Amino acid sequence: MTTKKIYFASDFHLGTPNFEKSREREDKIIKWLNTIENNASDIYLVGDIFDFWFEHKYTIPKGNIRFLGKIANLIDSGIKVHIFTGNHDMWMFNYLEKEFNLTIHRKPIEIEMNGKKFFIGHGDGLGPGDRKYKLIKKFFSNPICQWLFARIHPNLGFSIAQSWSKKSREKETKDNHKFLGEEKEWLIQFCKEELKNKEINFFIFGHRHLPINYDISQTSKYINLGDWIKYNTYAEFDGTNLELREFN
């Protein structure tokens, strides 16, 4: 009997930089989902799945229909799909949960799977530094600010948000394609602090846009999932081992 596996991926950034490139990436992601659906029990999509997402009461962003259809198909077949909000798509409210019956996580989670302890989150705002973004995140996640933004007509609101998203993504990826060393990698510092108070076997994050497989200790590993703009990387847990892989 084949053991079901658990998969993790992040930072699809669907919708950027233009229609053609986004469709090409969307098709590649669907091909990947097609290859794993027969042996997957759970799929964790760990933030920034969309380059921008905001739900008005009766309106969601255009596009990504094939991807959303595939997610619906996976869930209908019995696979559990989890989506974490990232800094680009934190404005998911209840549409995806209600329409697709998937699980949305708005904060990092700790979960045990097959005797292994996982800490899973997008990774934005964790660890030391990045105080400017942490302040901005409080503003973006404030219910009053979200209510005020929803009062703007979607044509204008989405245009403003997409411009901001482009600048944010360019800043995120500018220096992200090199490993900075343990002392300068904020998420490694975060992992080390967490391990002072608890036992975690696998820390899984996105946001960094760089595939990283780093041993924090003999029993703890940090995996950064990279992205699907450049690397097409994901992680696979077979019940014992967690491996970072590339989809070709």
Secondary structure, DSSP 8 states (H G I E B T S, - for coil): ----EEEEE----BT-S-HHHHHHHHHHHHHHHHHHGGGEEEEEEES-SBSS-B--SS---S--HHHHHHHHHHHHTT-EEEEE--SSSTB--SHHHHHH--EEESS-EEEEETTEEEEEE--TT-SS--HHHHHHHHHHT-HHHHHHHHTS-HHHHHHHHHHHHHHHHHHHHHS-SS---TTT-HHHHHHHHHTTTS--SEEEE-SS-SEEEEESSSS-EEEEE--TTTT-EEEEE-SS-EEEEE--
